[in-house]
Amino acid sequence: MLFYLKKMWRNLAGGILAATLMISPLYRRAKHDRAKANAIMPLFFHRISKRMFLKCILWLKREGYHFISTEQVLHYLKGTDPIPSQAVWITFDDGWEDNIENVVPIIVKYNIPVTFFISTDPIENGGVFWWSYVSRFGKLVGSNYTIQNIRRISESERQKIVEQLEARFSSQMPREAMTIQQVRSIARLPQVEIGCHTAHHVMMSQCSDQQLEEEIKTSIAKLEGWINKPVKYFSYPDGDYNHRDQEFVQRYGFEIAATTENRMVTRNDNPLALPRFCVRGEGFFCEAKCQMLGIWMPVVMKIEQLMKMEFESEIFFGQLKDIIVELFEFAFAAEIIWKSFIA
């Protein structure tokens, strides 16, 4: 019950902040700049409801955006092909099972190219992503077992903690990841490309050379064996990577690698470090629009810096309650005053 109350509050707070942004010059300027830019709007999702994804697609179409594939992105970066005006590139990370029902029918209906970056171990071993164990049961085992803390420790330590949680709680966890058969099925669709996302969704910078090599080699072998196609594209889990990690990605022949850096893709970008805007896929659609335009994270990070607090989404939005409400009330009052003035 507490989880759903927190989620409801998070969505409400996010909606209020997004509504405030949408009546600001920042939103209007971003819409104008994205429409005129000779660049690609890169969007990535994890999970999203069918209703929300359809809203995103229809909004992008109404705004005049054209959907392009990862292969087209590569050709654009190489200078071999131009891109259409207002190009948008859509990817999904992890390999969530509900993408099959909520996303695939829509991309087929509207013929939208999408790349799914798959972490292979959850697909074939239990169907649960490691952070789900940590968020639900971590503090029952250790007070420091939070997702944020575990992202910072070595890969060997992370493996031990996750294995401990799996051993105790796997019977209580519903399946989250696609099955092998589902991966094979979507890979046959002309709209779908399958990309690599490591085997265990590791924090790459926390891996030893040997661990990182094993993660990449294993995931490539699994994916190519399942879909009987070469896997040419990669996504850094959590956008976490360094120069060494990029060298490994290059060594294994990936042509494109995606990060979580919040900006547009330009022709001068390194193909092995492409930025993307994260679209959360929950809450109010006004928040999704701000995220698709790339204005959400810069504003959130600026507020975080002003408040000088550690960023963790649930805590963050709880602590932001008062300031967001005040901002919204101020913006609403300012709009009324302005309309009265120009009337």
ABEGO torsion letter per residue (X at the ends): XAAAAAAAAAAAAAAAAAAAAAABAAAAAAAAAAAABBBBBBBBBABBBAAAAAAAAAAAAAAGBBBBBAAAAAAAAAGABBBBBGBBBBBBBGGBAAAAAAAAAAAAAAGBBBBBBBBAAAAABGGBBAAAAAAAAAAAABAABBAAAAAABBAAAAAAAAAAAAAAAAAABBBABBBAAAAAAAAABAABBBBBAEAAGBBAAABBAAAAAAAAAAAAAAAAAAAGBBBABBBBBGGBBBAAAAAAAAAAGBABBBBABBBBBBAABBAABBBBBBBAGBEBAAAAAAAAAGAAAAAAAAAAAAAGBBBBAAAAAAAAAAAAAAAAAAAAAAAAAAAAAAX
